[in-house]
Amino acid sequence: MALLETPLGAVEQEEIAQYQAAFQADTRNRVALNAVTKTTVNNVAMNRATVVRNNHTYSHTVQAGASTSQNSSGRCWMFAGLNLFRMTAAKEMNLEDFELSQNYLMFWDKFEKANYFLENILQTLNEPTEGRLISWLRQDPLQDGGQWDMFVNLIKKYGVVPKTVMPETESSSSSRWMNDRITYKLREYAARLRRDYEQGASLSTLRAQKPEILKTIYRMLAIHLGEPPTEFMWQWRDKDKEFHRDGVITPQAFREKYVPQDLDGMACLIHCPQASKEYNTLYTIEYLGNVVGGQIVRYLNVEIEVLKQAAIGMIKDGKPVWFGCDVGKTFDRDLGIMDLELYGYEGIYSTGFGMTKAEELDYGSSLMTHAMVLTGVDLDENGKPLKWRVENSWGEKGGEKGFMAMSDAWFDAYLYEVVVEKSYLAESLLNLLGGEPVGLPPWDPMGSLAIAE
């Protein structure tokens, strides 16, 4: 019997023996093995000099309230959005601090996402069930994550309420089981709608089923989150101990009176250096949104310095900045430090790690996962940013009572998106914002949602 030849590309035993000999010959490998098998690689690789360098002192800061906590939910984008405005409301009411209800917006976000999902199913009835688009649509129709324009849609349609009016519940703070049950129902409805269509039902007949479906979704959400108020009695005692009563007010009227932010005067900028994208170009993401008939996701892709200078201008004027990033990269949650030099992995593994920002996006190594708020910047004598102050929504544990320090190099590498007032942009960019956006498929990395817990 003839000996079987080794398949092309297979690893041979002689090669493995060489790898073993090389590993055992270098004492650094044995030291690294002994250390990493006893604790995490991050503990071993941490650069203490970087930790010491990242103090929580900044040349310019914005007034911010106490840290908020999204708990075990992916509502960072919503917390970050409301954190932009809550101190404005606190000032209007002469309060030391103030918090708006994230649970209230969570209810309406999930209700609207359910309707958005059903509409997407009705628009794609001729797509194959096993195709990429339907697979993407059914993957996670009720997840907690979101984007800036989705936040704007909720504020415009439903207003806001104080946190005391619709406080947190078990399911708003830990959304897993609520999402699981409602997602099951939405997939069940999607299967039924597509089956009925295959059996000859018309689109109008299928759409007529939606009110009963949404009634069920509303009921399930109300059981988990409570019913959102259509109006409420608002009264408070300010920091000078004076009592105020505003009377019965609607969420929309409360927003207009206490959170009068011009949402139409804000723009979302991204920095995406992929070869498939062009700078100074407006983009949107197909099938990404929450409110049917609301504004679509709109990103203006620009050079990183444009994001940076607009953010600096806002902070200098005392205005916080909503932003999206890949929070898990070279970040220590307890220390609250985001710095490219925080971990010396090269010394542990004896190999470098050197993809560009574009390559990390192209090959799935990075994408936007989390939204927070920039509330400060440390500028050197030439006006160049050294580090940034970040308001997170993970409670007071970590960093400086929940506030993080981000190096400027980390900003360049892993920050993807900022929302700024249009007045901080050049006229040439403002003209682009009014144009027709280029559509990107829903699985594009720029279609990722801020959802990190």
Disulfide bonds with the S-S distance in Angstrom:
none
